[in-house]
Amino acid sequence: MNRLDRISALLIQLQSRPIVKASEMAERFGVSLRTIYRDMRTLSEAGVPLCGDSGIGYSLVEGYKLPSLMFTKEEAMAFLTAEKMIGQLTDTQNSYYFRQGMDKIRA
């Protein structure tokens, strides 16, 4: 994963979770803690309002959100059904990529 993709994925994680731990993100993306710290600094310098508490993790300032996608109730149900089916019927790699895509949609 290149740096731009990783930083984009970090932003998606920040939008979809209340707290993001640097250690978890380093493990998830296969990079060092220092790399995650640099990526978080890059997001902050780009204007993303971050809060960081040592030993706790990072979060977005309350109320900050990027514009989200709008789906009908039927579209959302189709995605949830697909998520369950993919989890049961495909290999681990496809499930992983589908989860990444769903995280982007949920953010």
C-alpha positions in Angstrom: 0.0 0.0 0.0 1.4 3.4 -0.9 1.5 6.4 1.4 -1.5 8.2 -0.1 -3.6 5.0 0.1 -2.6 4.5 3.7 -3.3 8.1 4.7 -6.7 7.9 3.0 -7.4 4.6 4.9 -6.4 6.3 8.1 -8.9 9.1 7.5 -11.6 6.5 6.8 -10.7 4.7 10.1 -10.9 8.0 12.0 -14.4 8.7 10.6 -15.7 5.2 11.3 -14.3 4.7 14.8 -14.4 6.9 17.9 -10.7 6.1 18.8 -7.9 4.9 16.5 -4.8 3.5 18.1 -1.5 4.1 16.3 -0.3 0.6 17.2 -3.3 -1.1 15.7 -3.0 1.0 12.5 0.8 0.2 12.3 0.0 -3.5 12.5 -2.9 -3.3 10.1 -0.9 -1.5 7.4 2.4 -3.3 8.1 4.4 -0.1 8.9 6.2 1.3 12.0 4.6 3.4 14.7 6.8 6.3 13.5 5.2 6.0 10.0 1.7 6.2 11.5 2.8 9.3 13.6 4.1 10.9 10.4 0.9 10.1 8.5 -1.2 11.6 11.3 0.9 14.7 11.3 0.3 14.9 7.5 -3.4 14.7 8.0 -3.2 17.4 10.7 -1.2 19.7 8.4 -3.7 19.1 5.6 -6.4 20.6 7.9 -8.0 17.5 9.4 -8.8 18.4 13.0 -7.3 15.6 15.1 -7.1 15.0 18.8 -4.4 12.7 20.1 -4.0 11.4 23.6 -0.9 9.5 24.6 -1.7 5.9 25.4 -5.3 6.3 24.2 -5.3 7.1 20.5 -6.4 9.5 17.9 -9.8 10.8 17.1 -11.4 13.5 15.0 -12.6 16.7 16.7 -16.3 16.2 17.5 -18.6 17.2 14.7 -16.0 16.9 11.9 -17.1 14.8 9.0 -16.4 14.5 5.4 -19.5 14.5 3.2 -21.0 11.0 3.2 -22.6 8.9 0.5 -26.4 8.7 0.4 -28.0 5.3 -0.2 -31.6 4.3 -0.2 -32.8 1.8 2.5 -32.9 -0.9 -0.2 -29.3 -0.2 -1.4 -28.1 -0.3 2.2 -29.8 -3.6 2.8 -28.3 -5.0 -0.4 -24.8 -4.0 0.8 -25.4 -5.7 4.2 -26.7 -8.8 2.6 -23.6 -8.9 0.3 -21.3 -8.4 3.2 -22.8 -11.5 5.0 -22.6 -13.6 1.8 -19.0 -12.7 1.0 -18.0 -13.5 4.6 -19.5 -16.9 4.3 -18.7 -17.8 0.6 -15.3 -16.4 -0.3 -11.7 -16.5 0.8 -10.1 -14.4 3.5 -8.4 -12.0 1.0 -11.7 -11.1 -0.7 -13.4 -10.7 2.6 -10.7 -8.4 3.7 -11.0 -6.2 0.6 -14.8 -6.1 0.9 -14.5 -5.0 4.5 -12.1 -2.2 3.5 -14.7 -1.1 0.9 -17.5 -1.3 3.4 -15.5 0.8 5.9 -15.2 3.5 3.2 -18.9 3.4 2.6 -19.7 3.5 6.3 -17.4 6.5 6.9 
